[in-house]
Amino acid sequence: DVVMTQSPLSLPVTLGQSASISCRSSQSLVHSDGNTFLHWFQQRPGQSPRRLLYKVSIRDSGVPDRFSGSGSGTDFTLKISRVEAEDVGVYYCMQGSHGPWTFGQGTKVEIK
Amino acid sequence: EVQLVESGGDLVQPGGSLRLSCVVSGFTINNNWMSWVRQAPGKGLEWVATIKQDGSEKYYMDSVKGRFTISRDNAKNSLYLQMNGLRAEDTAVYYCAREQLRNPWGQGTPVTVSS
């Protein structure tokens, strides 16, 4: 199985500052069709998860452009620019390139 | 408006069975792969199972193989998860989602396995 490793696991941030979360996979996430199925999810306290970005860097509908994704192969990053109070929650990366689909452990973002 | 509504979760004894349902509105599931994902209390997300549009391909996480069965009824725009031989470690909120876990997700249905 592909192991997804996120860091840090806890991320205190100052409002208005930027935050970055790293996600590394144990093998390349390039699918045989050429796509890289690396996605990012946000789970606010008490809510269901929602997908923020898919295929590394494409924002889902309604996601602010403060959220951006980058990376390739085995190394990926989620960046939150100008952190707002509503960004508090747990962020997960997930790979859908190789079965079984696997998630990172989650990174808890909180306001300092 | 797209909605996924999960139901069927309950408190069940170890070894028991449950059937979860996910009723979809706002799009027709017959064009979509569909999946179940779960989240144990205080833990992270875990993919459980996925089914192809016509039901001809099904994939499961190792720990549920032989115990859980994913199925779908495209005419009813619904997804199901039959869970047999339930264990304490299956305790979680179960979510359904389409394709590569595209939005929106439902509110989830809680399953508790305990004596």
Interface residues (C-beta under 8 A of the other chain):
Chain A: F37 H39 F41 Q43 S48 P49 R50 R51 Y54 D60 S61 V90 Y92 M94 G96 G99 P100 W101 T102 F103 G104 Q105 G106
Chain B: S35 V37 Q39 G44 L45 E46 W47 T50 Y59 Y60 M61 D62 Y95 Q100 L101 R102 N103 P104 W105 G106 Q107 G108
